[in-house]
Amino acid sequence: MNVTRNVKPRDLADWPACRYLALFFWSWATLLTFGPVLLLAVLSLAWMQPLTSVVPSATVTVIQVGLTAAVLTPRYFAPGVARLARSARFALLGPLAVAIVLAVFLCVGPHV
């Protein structure tokens, strides 16, 4: 009896280390993106100050999220990257996300 199975072969890029690397890099990107806005909002609410100081940081956050999405979305669906496992894709694109967020924070942040 010859049974054909529709089982995908195990992807070698789906190692457990890829999950931890993806979590590490994307948590840093999230912290760099939303950290200043949340910190200023919490401090403004704690001292009962108007939230006008949060608006420039929110503008920088919107720029960071938009630029990161615009740069990483085509790379996520690129043929070479699309063949990798999902955790490997996120681990591969995580350092790029951190670099984009940090560059926008350092270049745009002080000028807004």
C-alpha angles and dihedrals in degrees: 000000000000111000120187112214125203096216121141115232116248110267112233091213091062095087121149089242090065091061092053093046091050091049091049097050097040092048089054091048090050093047092050091047104045102019100085093046094049093045093051092045093051093047092047091051092045093055094036094242124150115266093238090111090060095059097077091048090048089053090053090048092053090050091049094050093045096048093045091051092046093051101038102041096070090044092051090057096039111125096243094048096039090064091063124088116268095252091049091051092052091045090051095047096041098083089048090053091050091049093050094047093046093047092051091046093052097040103037102024100074093044098054 
